[in-house]
Amino acid sequence: SDQDEWIKLCYEKAIDLIAFFKYHLHFDETSKCYAIFERLHNFRHSCRPNALLLIRNGTAHVQTLRNINESEPITVSYIDNLYTVMKNRRRDLQLSRGFLCQCPRCKSDEEAGIEMLAAFRCPRDGCRGYFSLPLETESAADKVKMKDQPDVCQGFRCTKGHLTQAKKLEIEKWIDKEFQPVATEFIARMQQDVDDDPQKTRSLAKRILRDTGEKGMLSSHQMLFVLYPLLTVACSEAQDYSQAAWCLVQSIDCWKMILPDTHWPSFVLLYRNLANALQGQAHELERKINGTVEGSSKDPQPNDVKQLQKCKSLVQEALRHSAESYKVCYKGLYVDD
């Protein structure tokens, strides 16, 4: 009947409307509400975007991350977890936006056959190959399927072709039994308003950095990437400025690997923090050279003087990079009210 057809049409329109809201709602952090911006739907998604979408006080700002050619489409990221592996990104986009991402970055990761954000060094002496572990997002059924196929497990190799099955099993056990409990405790301590045992927190930070290096975890690994900000704070509070600077450099390098040739807004603060860490390191070297550090020689060592000059030069370089990122990132490209 006409009434049934009308109900069916209303139902279809309702489904379309629900899908529209699901895929095009944007959350405004400042006003704590959701908003829809009509013209923003023209921006495509990319896991390696050339622009950034920000919602502030009911206004949408699109900021460039690099110079964009006139014929090049403007792309933004529909997800926040760009630092995760392709499988996680595609899963989140499928659930939140309803499509399988085929952006250049995902295609490149798929063709490479290895996830550098989940990679470890091959244990074989002299080998420069890598291997990545199955991710925690794999379903229980997938893991059972792998166990039922011993030939697949025995054929687990690094990018240079060396068998790494034994190392893979060792690292999986280490992650479950040691790394994850230590990282969880470290994060919980860093999130406390008042740390009841700073020495314990610093000890955990040192253990994370030491163990991940010994196990061959790449500095670009996503599990380390999310820990770098907290590790930087812990090292700075312990006045271990060289280690704090190392964490900041690794974090910057991770972002550059994920988003090459771009000026991500985080770079502004990361480079400033790097300059501060290097200044702290330079101050410690000056004290050592001047003989004000207990146990140091009164005669300045040539290596210390060279290192001090290098630190001061790197401070200026970090500040210059911070200024460049600020100049590129914080110029408005497009505003939609």
Salt bridges, closest charged atoms under 4 A:
GLU29 OE1 - LYS32 NZ 3.34
GLU72 OE2 - ARG66 NH2 2.46
ASP92 OD1 - ARG91 NH2 2.88
ASP109 OD2 - ARG89 NH2 3.07
ASP109 OD2 - ARG105 NE 3.99
GLU110 OE2 - ARG90 NH1 3.23
GLU138 OE2 - LYS87 NZ 3.74
GLU170 OE2 - LYS167 NZ 3.63
GLU170 OE2 - LYS215 NZ 3.08
GLU172 OE2 - LYS168 NZ 3.32
GLU178 OE1 - ARG207 NH2 3.73
GLU185 OE2 - ARG189 NE 3.63
ASP195 OD1 - ARG189 NH1 3.43
ASP196 OD1 - ARG189 NH1 3.02
ASP211 OD2 - ARG207 NE 3.34
ASP211 OD1 - ARG210 NE 3.22
GLU284 OE2 - ARG287 NH1 3.52
GLU286 OE2 - LYS312 NZ 3.21
ASP304 OD1 - LYS288 NZ 3.66
GLU317 OE2 - HIS321 NE2 3.71
GLU324 OE2 - ARG320 NH1 3.08
GLU324 OE1 - HIS321 ND1 3.83
ASP336 OD1 - ARG39 NH2 3.13
